[in-house]
Amino acid sequence: MKKLLILVATLAFTATVRAQDWPTKPVRFIVPYPPGGGTDVIARIVQSRLSEALGQQIIIENRGGAGGAVGTAEAAKAAPDGYTFLFTLSSHTINPVLYKLSFDTERDFAPVTLIVSVPQLIAAYPGSPIHTMSDVIATAKAHPGKLHYASVGNGTPSHIAGELLKLRTGIDIVHVPYKGGGPAVADTLGGQVWVLMVTMPAAMSHVRAGKLRALAVTTLKRNPGAPEVPTVAEALKIPDYEVDSWYALFAPAKTPGAIIARMQKEIARTIALPDVKQKLLEQGGDTVGSTPEVLDRVVKAELRKWAEVVRQANIRLE
């Protein structure tokens, strides 16, 4: 028994020393989406100043494919030594309830920090009679099954935002999935679709140019980058309506807690820097920098929430 206690103490001491020395070489962030997308943009905003704080280079590796599943699976299998992390978005809690995956979102990952909160924006074609969220509901009820909404694809946060709206209001609107935000925005600009649901950065330049009409954001509080746009919750008096397209960092399971704590602390400091905070704000990102425990609660709650939405909405993806 005494030998066992000595062994445990020795291993704990070794892990602590290793964590104090960390990092001694470049750190890899796996982004499970292609270059130029929202996740990649947010990761690169954080990258430079975080590298300075850690004293080591942050290398971003884009591993797109299968809606984020390819890169996420690679991160799940990485050595838990503090040199590989997963930089991903809220689809991390949507994909597991829609697809059969080779990894387990909870079992295979340790939460590090919730970095930014980014709402979905609900917008309308300016040539339509839709000026407010109340107009969306009224039009849908007057013409069931005739009003369409564009999303960036099946199973994405924008798709889920539309399905949750249908569930909470009882309206019958038709989902039109596109292969990305660009095509969805383009068709709404052209009037082929009247209502658009897309991440805020993909549409706000068109809103400010008067080419799209902003109706609401899907987070519980207004976004500081566009404080004039109401939330769905307040516009329709639905207090539990929320779709937060957050970005967060995860580590492979069994990564030493001291390393996770250091990474969380440095990211929180980095995103609080005025230049980084401003760049994130320009992308619609409301900075958070949460503890691992808060991110863990978010993941658990959303896995339950989206499973229920998928079940109630009878979402079936081929």
KENU-699400 format. One record per residue (C-alpha): residue number from 1; z negated, y negated, x negated; residue in one letter; chain. Coordinates in steps of 0.5 Angstrom, whole numbers, padded with zeros to 4 digits. Each point is the difference from the previous one (the first is absolute). Layout:
BEGIN
REC   num       w       v       u   residuo   cadena
REC   NUM       Z       Y       X         A        A
...
END
This chain:
BEGIN
REC   num       w       v       u   residuo   cadena
REC     1    0000    0000    0000         M        A
REC     2   -0002   -0005   -0006         K        A
REC     3    0007    0002   -0003         K        A
REC     4    0004   -0002    0006         L        A
REC     5   -0004   -0006    0001         L        A
REC     6    0002   -0002   -0007         I        A
REC     7    0007    0002    0001         L        A
REC     8    0000   -0005    0006         V        A
REC     9   -0003   -0006   -0003         A        A
REC    10    0005    0001   -0006         T        A
REC    11    0006    0000    0005         L        A
REC    12   -0003   -0006    0003         A        A
REC    13   -0001   -0004   -0006         F        A
REC    14    0007    0002   -0003         T        A
REC    15    0004   -0002    0007         A        A
REC    16   -0004   -0007   -0001         T        A
REC    17    0002   -0001   -0007         V        A
REC    18    0007    0002    0002         R        A
REC    19    0000   -0005    0006         A        A
REC    20   -0003   -0006   -0005         Q        A
REC    21    0006    0001   -0005         D        A
REC    22    0005    0000    0006         W        A
REC    23    0005   -0001   -0001         P        A
REC    24    0003    0001   -0006         T        A
REC    25    0007    0001    0001         K        A
REC    26    0005   -0003    0006         P        A
REC    27   -0002    0002    0007         V        A
REC    28    0006    0002    0005         R        A
REC    29    0000   -0002    0007         F        A
REC    30    0005    0004    0004         I        A
REC    31    0003   -0004    0006         V        A
REC    32    0003    0005    0005         P        A
REC    33    0006   -0004    0002         Y        A
REC    34    0006   -0003   -0003         P        A
REC    35    0000   -0006   -0005         P        A
REC    36    0000   -0007    0004         G        A
REC    37   -0003    0002    0006         G        A
REC    38   -0007   -0003    0003         G        A
REC    39   -0004    0005   -0004         T        A
REC    40    0003   -0001   -0006         D        A
REC    41    0000   -0007    0001         V        A
REC    42   -0007    0000    0001         I        A
REC    43   -0002    0004   -0006         A        A
REC    44    0004   -0004   -0005         R        A
REC    45   -0003   -0006    0002         I        A
REC    46   -0007    0003   -0002         V        A
REC    47    0003    0004   -0006         Q        A
REC    48    0000   -0006   -0005         S        A
REC    49   -0007   -0003    0001         R        A
REC    50   -0003    0007    0001         L        A
REC    51    0003    0002   -0007         S        A
REC    52   -0004   -0006   -0003         E        A
REC    53   -0006    0002    0003         A        A
REC    54    0000    0007   -0002         L        A
REC    55    0003   -0001   -0007         G        A
REC    56    0005    0005    0001         Q        A
REC    57    0007    0000    0003         Q        A
REC    58    0001    0002    0008         I        A
REC    59    0006    0004    0000         I        A
REC    60    0003    0000    0007         I        A
REC    61    0004    0006    0002         E        A
REC    62    0004    0000    0006         N        A
REC    63    0001    0007    0003         R        A
REC    64    0003   -0001    0007         G        A
REC    65    0002    0006    0005         G        A
REC    66   -0002    0003    0006         A        A
REC    67   -0003   -0006    0003         G        A
REC    68   -0005   -0001   -0006         G        A
REC    69   -0002    0008    0000         A        A
REC    70    0004    0001   -0007         V        A
REC    71   -0004   -0005   -0004         G        A
REC    72   -0006    0002    0004         T        A
REC    73    0000    0007   -0002         A        A
REC    74    0001   -0002   -0007         E        A
REC    75   -0006   -0004    0000         A        A
REC    76   -0004    0005    0003         A        A
REC    77    0001    0005   -0005         K        A
REC    78   -0001   -0004   -0006         A        A
REC    79   -0006    0001   -0005         A        A
REC    80   -0006   -0004    0003         P        A
REC    81   -0001   -0003   -0007         D        A
REC    82    0001   -0008    0002         G        A
REC    83    0007   -0001   -0002         Y        A
REC    84    0004    0002    0006         T        A
REC    85   -0001   -0004    0007         F        A
REC    86    0003    0000    0006         L        A
REC    87    0002   -0007    0003         F        A
REC    88    0002    0001    0007         T        A
REC    89    0000   -0003    0007         L        A
REC    90   -0003    0002    0007         S        A
REC    91    0006    0005    0001         S        A
REC    92   -0005    0004   -0004         H        A
REC    93   -0004    0001    0006         T        A
REC    94    0006    0001    0005         I        A
REC    95    0004    0005   -0004         N        A
REC    96   -0005    0005    0001         P        A
REC    97    0000    0000    0007         V        A
REC    98    0007    0001    0001         L        A
REC    99    0003    0004   -0006         Y        A
REC   100   -0002    0007   -0003         K        A
REC   101   -0002   -0003   -0007         L        A
REC   102   -0002    0004   -0007         S        A
REC   103   -0006   -0004   -0001         F        A
REC   104   -0006   -0002    0004         D        A
REC   105   -0001   -0008    0001         T        A
REC   106   -0008    0001   -0001         E        A
REC   107   -0001    0006   -0004         R        A
REC   108    0005   -0001   -0006         D        A
REC   109   -0002   -0008    0000         F        A
REC   110   -0006   -0004   -0002         A        A
REC   111    0001   -0007    0003         P        A
REC   112   -0001   -0006   -0005         V        A
REC   113    0001   -0006    0004         T        A
REC   114    0004   -0004    0006         L        A
REC   115    0004   -0005   -0004         I        A
REC   116    0003   -0004    0006         V        A
REC   117    0001    0000    0007         S        A
REC   118    0007   -0002    0003         V        A
REC   119    0002    0000    0007         P        A
REC   120    0006    0002    0004         Q        A
REC   121    0003   -0006    0003         L        A
REC   122    0003    0001    0007         I        A
REC   123    0006   -0005    0000         A        A
REC   124    0006   -0001    0005         A        A
REC   125    0007   -0002    0000         Y        A
REC   126    0000   -0008    0002         P        A
REC   127    0006    0001    0005         G        A
REC   128   -0005    0004    0004         S        A
REC   129   -0004   -0002    0006         P        A
REC   130   -0006    0003   -0004         I        A
REC   131   -0005   -0006   -0003         H        A
REC   132   -0007    0004    0000         T        A
REC   133   -0003    0006    0000         M        A
REC   134   -0001   -0001    0008         S        A
REC   135    0008    0000    0000         D        A
REC   136    0001    0006   -0003         V        A
REC   137   -0005    0004    0005         I        A
REC   138    0003   -0004    0006         A        A
REC   139    0007    0002   -0002         T        A
REC   140   -0001    0007   -0001         A        A
REC   141   -0004    0001    0006         K        A
REC   142    0006   -0004    0004         A        A
REC   143    0005    0005   -0004         H        A
REC   144   -0003    0006   -0001         P        A
REC   145    0003    0004   -0006         G        A
REC   146    0005   -0006   -0001         K        A
REC   147   -0003   -0004   -0005         L        A
REC   148    0000    0003   -0008         H        A
REC   149   -0004   -0001   -0006         Y        A
REC   150    0003    0001   -0007         A        A
REC   151   -0005    0003   -0005         S        A
REC   152    0001    0002   -0008         V        A
REC   153    0001    0007    0002         G        A
REC   154   -0004    0006    0003         N        A
REC   155   -0007    0001   -0001         G        A
REC   156   -0001   -0007   -0004         T        A
REC   157   -0005   -0005    0002         P        A
REC   158    0005   -0004    0004         S        A
REC   159    0001    0006    0004         H        A
REC   160   -0007    0002    0001         I        A
REC   161   -0001   -0008    0002         A        A
REC   162    0005    0001    0006         G        A
REC   163   -0003    0006    0002         E        A
REC   164   -0007   -0002    0000         L        A
REC   165    0003   -0006    0004         L        A
REC   166    0003    0004    0005         K        A
REC   167   -0007    0004    0001         L        A
REC   168   -0004   -0006    0001         R        A
REC   169    0004   -0004    0005         T        A
REC   170    0004    0006    0003         G        A
REC   171    0007   -0003   -0001         I        A
REC   172    0006    0004   -0001         D        A
REC   173    0004   -0003   -0006         I        A
REC   174    0005    0004   -0004         V        A
REC   175   -0001    0001   -0007         H        A
REC   176    0006   -0001   -0005         V        A
REC   177   -0002    0003   -0007         P        A
REC   178    0004   -0003   -0006         Y        A
REC   179    0001    0002   -0007         K        A
REC   180   -0004   -0006   -0003         G        A
REC   181   -0002   -0007    0002         G        A
REC   182    0006   -0003   -0002         G        A
REC   183    0004    0004    0005         P        A
REC   184   -0005   -0001    0005         A        A
REC   185    0000   -0008   -0001         V        A
REC   186    0007   -0001    0000         A        A
REC   187    0001    0003    0007         D        A
REC   188   -0005   -0004    0003         T        A
REC   189    0003   -0006   -0004         L        A
REC   190    0006    0002    0004         G        A
REC   191   -0003    0001    0007         G        A
REC   192    0002    0007    0000         Q        A
REC   193   -0008    0002    0001         V        A
REC   194   -0004   -0006    0003         W        A
REC   195   -0007    0003   -0003         V        A
REC   196   -0002    0001   -0007         L        A
REC   197   -0006    0003   -0003         M        A
REC   198    0000    0000   -0008         V        A
REC   199   -0004   -0002   -0006         T        A
REC   200   -0002   -0007    0000         M        A
REC   201    0004   -0001   -0007         P        A
REC   202    0006    0002    0003         A        A
REC   203    0001   -0005    0005         A        A
REC   204   -0004   -0006   -0001         M        A
REC   205    0006   -0004   -0004         S        A
REC   206    0004    0001    0006         H        A
REC   207   -0006   -0002    0005         V        A
REC   208    0000   -0006   -0004         R        A
REC   209    0007   -0001    0000         A        A
REC   210    0000    0000    0007         G        A
REC   211    0004    0006    0001         K        A
REC   212   -0005    0005    0002         L        A
REC   213   -0006   -0002    0005         R        A
REC   214   -0007    0002   -0002         A        A
REC   215   -0004    0003    0006         L        A
REC   216   -0006    0003   -0003         A        A
REC   217   -0003    0004   -0006         V        A
REC   218   -0003    0007    0001         T        A
REC   219   -0007   -0001   -0004         T        A
REC   220   -0006   -0002    0003         L        A
REC   221    0000   -0007   -0003         K        A
REC   222    0005   -0005   -0001         R        A
REC   223    0004    0000   -0007         N        A
REC   224   -0002   -0005   -0005         P        A
REC   225    0007   -0001   -0002         G        A
REC   226    0002   -0001    0007         A        A
REC   227   -0006   -0003    0004         P        A
REC   228    0004   -0003    0006         E        A
REC   229    0002    0008    0002         V        A
REC   230   -0005    0003    0005         P        A
REC   231   -0002    0007    0000         T        A
REC   232    0002    0005    0005         V        A
REC   233   -0007    0001    0001         A        A
REC   234   -0001   -0007    0002         E        A
REC   235    0007   -0001    0003         A        A
REC   236   -0001    0005    0005         L        A
REC   237   -0008    0001    0000         K        A
REC   238    0001    0007   -0002         I        A
REC   239   -0007    0000   -0005         P        A
REC   240    0002    0007   -0003         D        A
REC   241    0007   -0001   -0002         Y        A
REC   242    0001    0000   -0008         E        A
REC   243    0005    0002   -0004         V        A
REC   244   -0002   -0002   -0007         D        A
REC   245    0006    0002   -0006         S        A
REC   246   -0005    0000   -0005         W        A
REC   247    0001    0001   -0008         Y        A
REC   248   -0005    0004   -0004         A        A
REC   249   -0001    0004   -0006         L        A
REC   250   -0002    0007    0000         F        A
REC   251   -0002    0005   -0006         A        A
REC   252    0001    0008   -0001         P        A
REC   253   -0006    0003    0003         A        A
REC   254   -0006    0001   -0005         K        A
REC   255    0002   -0006   -0004         T        A
REC   256   -0007   -0002   -0003         P        A
REC   257   -0003   -0005    0004         G        A
REC   258   -0002   -0005   -0005         A        A
REC   259    0008   -0001   -0002         I        A
REC   260    0001   -0001    0008         I        A
REC   261   -0006   -0005    0000         A        A
REC   262    0003   -0004   -0006         R        A
REC   263    0007    0000    0003         M        A
REC   264   -0002   -0002    0007         Q        A
REC   265   -0004   -0006   -0004         K        A
REC   266    0006   -0002   -0004         E        A
REC   267    0005    0000    0006         I        A
REC   268   -0005   -0004    0004         A        A
REC   269    0000   -0005   -0005         R        A
REC   270    0007    0000   -0001         T        A
REC   271    0002   -0001    0007         I        A
REC   272   -0005   -0006    0000         A        A
REC   273    0004   -0004   -0005         L        A
REC   274    0003   -0006    0003         P        A
REC   275    0007    0002   -0003         D        A
REC   276    0000    0007    0003         V        A
REC   277   -0004   -0002    0006         K        A
REC   278    0006   -0005    0002         Q        A
REC   279    0005    0005   -0002         K        A
REC   280   -0003    0005    0005         L        A
REC   281    0000   -0005    0005         L        A
REC   282    0007   -0002   -0001         E        A
REC   283    0001    0008    0002         Q        A
REC   284   -0004    0000    0006         G        A
REC   285   -0006    0003   -0004         G        A
REC   286   -0007   -0002    0002         D        A
REC   287   -0004    0002   -0006         T        A
REC   288   -0006    0005    0001         V        A
REC   289   -0002    0004   -0006         G        A
REC   290   -0005    0005    0003         S        A
REC   291   -0004    0005   -0002         T        A
REC   292    0002    0007   -0001         P        A
REC   293   -0005    0002    0006         E        A
REC   294    0003   -0005    0005         V        A
REC   295    0007    0002   -0002         L        A
REC   296   -0002    0007    0002         D        A
REC   297   -0003   -0002    0006         R        A
REC   298    0007   -0003    0002         V        A
REC   299    0004    0006   -0002         V        A
REC   300   -0005    0005    0004         K        A
REC   301    0001   -0005    0006         A        A
REC   302    0007   -0001    0000         E        A
REC   303    0002    0008   -0001         L        A
REC   304   -0004    0001    0007         R        A
REC   305    0003   -0007    0003         K        A
REC   306    0007    0002   -0001         W        A
REC   307   -0001    0007    0001         A        A
REC   308   -0002   -0002    0007         E        A
REC   309    0006   -0005    0001         V        A
REC   310    0005    0005   -0002         V        A
REC   311   -0003    0005    0005         R        A
REC   312    0000   -0005    0006         Q        A
REC   313    0007   -0003   -0002         A        A
REC   314    0003    0007   -0001         N        A
REC   315    0003   -0002   -0006         I        A
REC   316    0004    0006   -0003         R        A
REC   317    0005   -0001   -0006         L        A
REC   318    0005    0004   -0002         E        A
END
